């Protein structure tokens, strides 16, 4: 199993390794997201001098993800870290307890 697949299934160590390598895991829709940072900012009438928006990750499907940080590493790590997927047994135990 690839590190990317492991990260998508909730392996936080795999997510950290991918983040250290500068890799973004695919969007939930399966497409490759794009990263935007302060250097993509252009002054507007309403925001002439802020210097730029925080780092964000966007996909063609419409998802726009940001932790409102200017740190690329922290934003990538937050994007790459997914919730672990439960096994069938774990799901059954949850259903029994609700």
N, C-alpha and C positions, 0 to 999 in steps of 0.2 A: 504494500500500500504506500502511495506517495505521501510526502510530507503535506502537500496541499490537501489531499483527501483527508488525512488525519486531522488537519486543522479545521476543515469543514465539519468534521464529526465531533469537534469539541476538544481535541487534544491541545492543551494550552502550551505544552513544550514545543510541539510542531509549529504552532502559531508564532512563538517567540523566535524559533530558528528561521522561519520565513521572513519575519520582520527584520531580523539581523541581516539577512541577505538582501533586504530592500524589495521583497516580493509582496504584492497584494493578492490575496485569495480572490476568486471570482465573486461577483455579486450573487445575491440569493436567486436572481433570475438566470444565472449562468454566464452572463456576459462579463467582459473584463472592464473594471472600473477605471476611471481616470482621476488623478490626484491634482488638486489645484492649491496654490499657496499665495502668499502675499505678493509674489512677483507677478502674478496674473492680474492684479488689481489695477484699475485705471480710474483716475479721478472723475467724479461726476458732479453735477450741480449740487446734489444733496450730500455728497461725501467728498469734498474737494481735497482734504488733507489728512485723512486717517492713516494713510500709509499701507493699507491693505487689509484684506480679510484673513481670518485664521485659516489654517490648512483644512481642506475639505476633500472628501472623496465622493465622486459623482458617477452615476451610471446612466446609460441611454434610457433605461426603464423608468427613470424619474427619481430614484433614490438619491438623496443628498445627505451625506453623513459627515458630522463634524463634532469634535469634543471641545471646540472653541479654544484651541491651542495653536500656537505658532510652531510647535515642535512636530516635525514630520514623523519622527520615530514613534512618539506617543500616539499620534493619530493612526499610523499604520498598525501598531500593536492593538489598539482598540478595535479597528476594523477586522483584523485577522483573528481576533479571539472570539470564538463562537461558543454558544451554550452547548454542553455535552448532550448528545442524543441518547435518550433512554433505551435500554434493551426492552424486549417484549415482556420479560419478567418484571422489570421495574415499572412499566406502564400498568401491568395487571395489578401489582401491589398498590399503586396510586388509586386505581379505579375501585379497588376493594375498600380502601380507607376513606372514600368520599361518599 
